[in-house]
Amino acid sequence: IFRERNANILHSTNGSAGSGAGGGPRMFDLHGLHVAEAVAVLRRELPHCRASGERVVHVLVGTGHHVKGSRTPARLPAAVAEF
């Protein structure tokens, strides 16, 4: 899911995805990533956002509805909020 929805990040030539479609805020869809992977993406990409003057980005994490057999709450939303 992450690769499909974030192709602009993964195929960027300078490591920065540019602003979002239509000039709106950049969006990072972290669905399908483990906590460590999602934090790594944010650590890599948010400095580029800041350097280019972007003050707002949207980070999508989901709510963990697709975690099979787990009765614990989704860890990704909490980890991203803490980051």
C-alpha positions as CSV (number, residue, x, y, z in Angstrom):
1,I,0.0,0.0,0.0
2,F,2.8,2.4,1.0
3,R,4.6,2.0,-2.3
4,E,1.5,2.5,-4.4
5,R,0.4,5.7,-2.6
6,N,3.8,7.3,-2.2
7,A,5.4,6.7,-5.5
8,N,6.4,10.4,-5.7
9,I,8.6,9.9,-2.6
10,L,10.2,6.7,-3.7
11,H,11.0,7.8,-7.2
12,S,12.1,11.3,-6.5
13,T,15.5,12.3,-7.9
14,N,16.5,14.6,-5.1
15,G,15.0,12.8,-2.2
16,S,12.1,15.2,-1.8
17,A,8.6,14.6,-3.0
18,G,7.6,18.2,-3.7
19,S,4.4,19.7,-2.6
20,G,1.1,17.8,-2.8
21,A,-1.0,17.5,-5.9
22,G,-2.6,20.8,-6.8
23,G,-0.2,22.7,-4.7
24,G,-1.8,21.6,-1.4
25,P,0.1,20.2,1.6
26,R,2.3,17.2,1.0
27,M,0.7,13.9,2.1
28,F,2.5,10.8,3.5
29,D,0.4,7.7,3.5
30,L,2.1,5.3,5.9
31,H,-0.5,2.6,5.7
32,G,1.1,-0.8,5.5
33,L,4.3,0.2,7.3
34,H,5.7,-1.1,10.6
35,V,6.4,1.6,13.2
36,A,10.2,1.6,12.6
37,E,9.6,1.9,8.8
38,A,7.1,4.8,9.2
39,V,9.4,6.7,11.5
40,A,12.3,6.2,9.1
41,V,10.2,7.7,6.3
42,L,9.3,10.7,8.5
43,R,12.9,11.2,9.6
44,R,14.1,11.2,6.0
45,E,11.3,13.3,4.5
46,L,10.3,15.9,7.1
47,P,13.6,17.8,7.0
48,H,13.1,18.2,3.2
49,C,9.6,19.6,3.9
50,R,11.0,22.1,6.4
51,A,13.9,23.1,4.2
52,S,11.5,23.9,1.3
53,G,9.4,26.0,3.6
54,E,6.5,23.6,3.9
55,R,4.8,24.2,7.2
56,V,1.9,21.7,6.9
57,V,2.0,18.1,5.8
58,H,-0.6,15.4,6.2
59,V,0.4,12.0,7.6
60,L,-2.0,9.2,7.2
61,V,-1.6,6.2,9.5
62,G,-4.8,4.3,9.6
63,T,-6.4,2.9,12.7
64,G,-5.2,-0.7,12.7
65,H,-8.4,-2.3,11.4
66,H,-6.5,-4.7,9.2
67,V,-4.2,-6.2,11.8
68,K,-5.4,-9.8,12.0
69,G,-5.7,-11.6,15.3
70,S,-4.5,-8.6,17.3
71,R,-6.5,-7.3,20.3
72,T,-4.0,-4.5,21.0
73,P,-4.6,-1.0,19.8
74,A,-2.8,0.1,16.6
75,R,0.8,1.2,17.4
76,L,1.5,3.3,14.3
77,P,-0.8,6.3,15.2
78,A,0.7,6.6,18.6
79,A,4.3,6.3,17.4
80,V,3.8,8.9,14.7
81,A,2.1,11.3,17.1
82,E,5.0,10.9,19.5
83,F,7.5,11.5,16.7
